[in-house]
């Protein structure tokens, strides 16, 4: 698909990645149909309808990916579909329940795309969590690439933080590729790491909240998530989505991550960065100093780079500096006068 030509559908258009993707697609000249759960909920639509070119090029429709009958009309007449949305329960309340939701919503959407006879390619937003959780022995860090799949059995045994999300995304992605192979359907998946940077949504997205936490209050519970983490900027993530939709040579899975870092690495960058903007340093739980986390994997994104992709925000410094500037603008960080 050539850039700016044709109509594409973005599921979950109101969310963090979905809304940023809609914005970039409109800027690129696409006609975009975005799905939302409710057109009556202004918190899900106003930030989209206020985008430049939205009046001429953006159509919002209601669709519930758990209800198949609501989906065919959303993808009708579209050349490509960005499968961004997956209904996810609050992981603190129901880990196992996320699996059925992810499977049902993913397969409903792919079935509708296949039966539309117009959709040429689906780019599915997965997560690097569907690749990194594997039992391993020997030296660390071990390398993770597109051939790596998270072990469902390992996650269910260990029950690490957000294990249900990891299992749900892994099983949904595997099922999607099995379906695509059976139907000879063109499916690409992209596996971003922790996405940060600016946002269009009225509230702070979950992944961005972790970036903000690293700049304000590094609590003990965050060590299980940020002790060792991989980072990527939202704009790099979305540009990679668009590349994978447009480039006819794209095939299979693509990891999308700019930097791997321990929490110590992050704080090493964040503390002087905040100081340079006259922002108070974050509170850091004393217990985090007792057992610093070591690097245990290394994300290899050579496959994406071989497509000609380059990360504009390729260091922690660049990712966090852009985040700081946005947080200051929106009042999420305060400078000392």
C-alpha positions as CSV (number, residue, x, y, z in Angstrom):
1,X,0.0,0.0,0.0
2,X,1.5,3.3,-1.0
3,X,1.6,6.1,1.5
4,X,-1.4,8.3,1.7
5,X,-3.5,6.3,-0.7
6,X,-6.7,4.5,0.2
7,X,-8.7,4.0,3.3
8,X,-7.6,2.4,6.5
9,X,-9.3,1.3,9.7
10,X,-7.8,1.9,13.1
11,X,-9.4,-0.1,15.9
12,X,-9.2,1.4,19.4
13,X,-8.8,4.8,17.8
14,X,-9.5,6.7,21.0
15,X,-6.6,5.1,22.9
16,X,-3.0,6.1,23.3
17,X,-1.5,4.4,20.3
18,X,-4.7,4.5,18.3
19,X,-5.1,8.2,18.5
20,X,-1.5,9.0,17.7
21,X,-1.8,6.6,14.8
22,X,-4.9,8.4,13.5
23,X,-3.1,11.7,13.7
24,X,-0.1,10.5,11.8
25,X,-2.2,8.7,9.1
26,X,-4.3,11.9,8.5
27,X,-1.1,13.9,8.2
28,X,0.1,11.3,5.6
29,X,-3.1,11.8,3.6
30,X,-5.0,8.7,4.4
31,X,-8.7,8.5,4.8
32,X,-9.2,6.9,8.2
33,X,-12.1,5.1,9.8
34,X,-11.6,4.8,13.6
35,X,-13.5,2.5,15.8
36,X,-14.7,3.6,19.3
37,X,-16.9,1.9,21.9
38,X,-19.3,4.8,22.0
39,X,-19.8,7.8,19.9
40,X,-21.7,9.5,22.7
41,X,-18.7,9.5,25.0
42,X,-16.9,12.7,24.2
43,X,-13.8,11.7,26.2
44,X,-13.3,9.0,23.4
45,X,-14.0,11.3,20.5
46,X,-13.2,15.0,21.0
47,X,-9.4,14.6,20.8
48,X,-9.8,12.8,17.5
49,X,-12.4,15.1,15.9
50,X,-10.3,18.1,16.8
51,X,-7.3,16.9,14.7
52,X,-6.4,18.8,11.6
53,X,-8.0,17.1,8.5
54,X,-10.4,15.2,10.7
55,X,-13.5,16.9,9.2
56,X,-12.5,15.8,5.7
57,X,-10.6,12.5,6.3
58,X,-11.7,10.9,9.6
59,X,-14.9,8.8,10.2
60,X,-15.6,7.4,13.6
61,X,-17.8,4.4,14.0
62,X,-19.0,2.3,16.9
63,X,-17.6,-1.2,17.2
64,X,-17.3,-3.7,19.9
65,X,-14.6,-6.3,19.0
66,X,-16.3,-8.8,21.3
67,X,-19.5,-8.6,19.2
68,X,-18.7,-9.9,15.7
69,X,-21.8,-8.3,14.1
70,X,-20.5,-4.8,14.9
71,X,-17.2,-5.3,13.0
72,X,-17.8,-5.9,9.3
73,X,-19.2,-2.4,8.7
74,X,-16.2,-0.9,10.3
75,X,-13.7,-2.6,7.9
76,X,-15.9,-2.4,4.8
77,X,-14.2,-0.6,2.0
78,X,-10.8,-0.4,3.8
79,X,-7.6,-1.4,2.2
80,X,-5.7,-2.0,5.4
81,X,-6.6,-2.4,9.1
82,X,-4.5,-1.5,12.1
83,X,-5.6,-3.9,14.9
84,X,-4.6,-1.7,17.8
85,X,-7.5,-2.4,20.3
86,X,-7.7,-5.4,22.5
87,X,-10.2,-5.3,25.4
88,X,-8.1,-5.8,28.5
89,X,-9.5,-6.1,32.1
90,X,-7.8,-4.5,35.1
91,X,-4.9,-6.9,35.7
92,X,-5.1,-6.3,39.4
93,X,-8.6,-7.8,39.4
94,X,-8.6,-10.6,36.9
95,X,-5.5,-11.9,35.2
96,X,-6.9,-15.1,33.6
97,X,-10.0,-13.3,32.3
98,X,-7.9,-11.3,29.9
99,X,-7.1,-14.4,27.8
100,X,-10.6,-15.0,26.6
101,X,-11.2,-11.3,25.8
102,X,-8.0,-11.1,23.8
103,X,-8.7,-14.2,21.8
104,X,-12.3,-13.4,21.0
105,X,-11.6,-9.8,20.0
106,X,-8.6,-10.7,17.8
107,X,-10.3,-13.6,16.0
108,X,-13.5,-11.6,15.4
109,X,-11.6,-8.8,13.8
110,X,-9.5,-11.1,11.6
111,X,-12.6,-13.0,10.5
112,X,-14.3,-9.8,9.5
113,X,-11.2,-8.6,7.6
114,X,-10.9,-11.9,5.8
115,X,-14.6,-12.0,4.8
116,X,-14.6,-8.3,3.7
117,X,-12.8,-9.2,0.4
118,X,-11.3,-5.7,0.5
119,X,-8.7,-5.7,3.3
120,X,-5.3,-6.4,1.8
121,X,-3.2,-6.3,5.1
122,X,-3.7,-6.2,8.8
123,X,-1.0,-4.8,11.1
124,X,-1.7,-6.1,14.6
125,X,-0.3,-4.4,17.7
126,X,1.1,-7.0,20.0
127,X,3.7,-6.4,22.7
128,X,7.3,-7.4,23.4
129,X,5.9,-9.2,26.4
130,X,4.8,-11.9,23.9
131,X,8.5,-12.6,23.3
132,X,10.6,-12.0,26.4
133,X,9.2,-14.2,29.1
134,X,11.0,-17.5,28.5
135,X,12.7,-19.8,31.0
136,X,16.4,-19.6,30.3
137,X,19.7,-20.9,31.6
138,X,23.3,-19.7,31.3
139,X,24.7,-16.3,30.8
140,X,22.5,-13.1,30.8
141,X,21.5,-11.0,29.1
142,X,20.1,-13.4,26.5
143,X,19.0,-12.2,23.1
144,X,15.4,-11.8,22.1
145,X,14.3,-11.6,18.5
146,X,11.2,-12.3,16.4
147,X,11.7,-16.1,16.8
148,X,11.3,-15.7,20.5
149,X,7.8,-16.5,22.0
150,X,6.8,-16.1,25.6
151,X,6.2,-19.4,27.3
152,X,2.6,-19.6,28.5
153,X,3.5,-22.4,30.9
154,X,6.4,-20.4,32.4
155,X,4.1,-17.3,33.0
156,X,1.4,-19.4,34.6
157,X,3.9,-21.1,36.9
158,X,5.7,-17.9,37.9
159,X,2.7,-15.6,37.9
160,X,4.9,-12.6,37.6
161,X,3.5,-9.1,37.4
162,X,0.9,-8.8,34.6
163,X,1.3,-12.5,33.7
164,X,-2.3,-12.6,32.4
165,X,-1.6,-9.8,30.0
166,X,1.5,-11.5,28.7
167,X,-0.3,-14.8,28.2
168,X,-3.3,-13.2,26.5
169,X,-1.2,-11.2,24.0
170,X,1.0,-14.2,23.3
171,X,-1.9,-16.6,22.7
172,X,-3.9,-14.0,20.6
173,X,-0.9,-13.3,18.4
174,X,-0.2,-17.0,17.8
175,X,-3.8,-17.7,17.0
176,X,-3.8,-14.8,14.6
177,X,-0.9,-16.1,12.6
178,X,-2.4,-19.6,12.5
179,X,-5.6,-18.1,11.1
180,X,-3.7,-16.0,8.6
181,X,-1.8,-19.0,7.4
182,X,-4.9,-21.1,7.0
183,X,-6.7,-18.3,5.1
184,X,-3.6,-17.1,3.2
185,X,-4.2,-13.8,4.8
186,X,-1.6,-10.9,4.9
187,X,-0.9,-10.3,8.6
188,X,1.9,-8.4,10.2
189,X,2.5,-8.0,14.0
190,X,4.5,-5.3,15.7
191,X,5.8,-5.8,19.3
192,X,6.6,-2.5,20.9
193,X,8.1,-2.2,24.4
194,X,7.1,0.4,27.0
195,X,5.8,3.3,25.0
196,X,6.3,6.9,26.2
197,X,6.3,10.5,25.1
198,X,3.4,12.8,24.3
199,X,-0.2,11.8,24.1
200,X,-3.5,13.0,22.8
201,X,-5.9,11.2,25.2
202,X,-7.6,13.3,27.9
203,X,-6.0,11.1,30.7
204,X,-2.5,9.8,31.2
205,X,-2.0,6.4,29.4
206,X,-0.9,3.5,31.6
207,X,2.5,3.2,30.0
208,X,3.2,6.9,30.2
209,X,2.3,6.8,33.9
210,X,5.3,4.6,34.4
211,X,7.5,7.1,32.7
212,X,6.0,9.9,34.9
213,X,6.5,7.7,38.0
214,X,10.2,7.4,37.2
215,X,10.4,11.2,37.4
216,X,8.2,11.8,40.5
217,X,7.9,8.8,42.8
218,X,9.8,5.5,42.3
219,X,7.8,3.3,44.7
220,X,8.9,-0.2,45.7
221,X,6.2,-1.8,43.5
222,X,7.6,-0.2,40.4
223,X,10.8,-2.3,40.7
224,X,9.0,-5.4,39.4
225,X,8.1,-3.5,36.2
226,X,10.9,-1.0,35.8
227,X,13.7,-2.9,37.4
228,X,14.7,-3.9,33.9
229,X,12.7,-2.5,31.0
230,X,12.8,-1.7,27.3
231,X,11.7,1.7,26.1
232,X,10.4,3.2,22.8
233,X,8.9,6.6,21.9
234,X,5.3,6.8,20.7
235,X,6.2,8.4,17.5
236,X,8.8,5.8,16.6
237,X,6.2,3.1,17.4
238,X,3.6,4.7,15.2
239,X,6.0,5.3,12.3
240,X,6.9,1.7,12.4
241,X,3.2,0.7,12.2
242,X,2.8,2.8,9.1
243,X,6.0,1.4,7.5
244,X,4.8,-2.1,8.1
245,X,1.5,-1.4,6.5
246,X,3.0,0.3,3.4
247,X,6.0,-1.9,2.7
248,X,5.1,-4.9,0.6
249,X,8.2,-6.7,1.7
250,X,7.1,-6.8,5.4
251,X,6.4,-10.3,6.7
252,X,5.7,-11.8,10.1
253,X,6.6,-10.3,13.5
254,X,8.6,-7.1,14.2
255,X,10.0,-6.1,17.6
256,X,10.0,-2.3,18.1
257,X,12.2,-1.1,20.9
258,X,14.9,1.6,21.1
259,X,16.6,1.0,24.5
260,X,17.0,-1.7,27.2
261,X,17.8,-0.3,30.6
262,X,17.9,-1.1,34.3
263,X,16.1,1.2,36.7
264,X,19.6,2.5,37.8
265,X,20.2,3.4,34.1
266,X,17.0,5.3,34.0
267,X,17.6,7.3,37.1
268,X,21.2,8.0,35.9
269,X,19.5,9.8,33.0
270,X,16.5,11.2,34.7
271,X,18.1,12.9,37.7
272,X,20.4,15.3,35.8
273,X,17.7,15.8,33.2
274,X,15.2,17.0,35.8
275,X,17.8,19.1,37.5
276,X,18.5,20.9,34.1
277,X,14.8,21.9,34.0
278,X,14.7,22.9,37.7
279,X,12.3,20.0,38.5
280,X,12.6,18.3,41.9
281,X,14.1,14.8,41.9
282,X,11.8,11.8,42.3
283,X,11.2,10.1,45.6
284,X,13.0,6.8,45.4
285,X,12.1,4.0,47.8
286,X,15.1,3.0,49.9
287,X,14.5,-0.7,49.3
288,X,15.4,-0.2,45.6
289,X,19.0,0.3,46.5
290,X,19.3,-3.0,48.3
291,X,19.1,-5.3,45.3
292,X,19.7,-3.5,42.0
293,X,18.3,-5.4,39.0
294,X,20.6,-6.8,36.4
295,X,20.0,-6.9,32.6
296,X,18.6,-10.3,31.7
297,X,17.7,-9.9,28.0
298,X,18.6,-7.8,25.0
299,X,16.0,-6.8,22.4
300,X,17.2,-7.3,18.8
301,X,15.3,-5.1,16.4
302,X,17.5,-5.8,13.4
303,X,14.6,-7.1,11.4
304,X,12.8,-3.7,11.6
305,X,16.0,-1.8,10.9
306,X,16.6,-3.9,7.8
307,X,13.3,-2.5,6.5
308,X,15.0,0.9,6.5
309,X,13.5,2.0,9.8
310,X,15.5,4.3,12.1
311,X,14.6,5.4,15.6
312,X,14.4,9.2,15.9
313,X,14.4,8.7,19.7
314,X,17.2,6.2,20.0
315,X,18.4,6.9,23.5
316,X,16.9,7.1,27.0
317,X,18.0,10.8,27.1
318,X,16.0,11.6,24.0
319,X,12.9,9.6,25.0
320,X,12.8,11.1,28.5
321,X,13.6,14.6,27.5
322,X,10.7,14.7,25.1
323,X,8.5,13.3,27.8
324,X,9.7,16.0,30.3
325,X,8.9,18.8,27.8
326,X,5.4,17.4,27.3
327,X,4.7,16.8,31.0
328,X,5.8,20.4,31.7
329,X,3.5,21.8,29.0
330,X,0.6,19.8,30.4
331,X,1.3,20.5,34.1
332,X,2.2,16.9,35.0
333,X,5.6,18.1,36.2
334,X,6.3,21.4,38.0
335,X,9.5,23.5,38.0
336,X,10.9,25.0,41.2
337,X,10.7,28.8,41.0
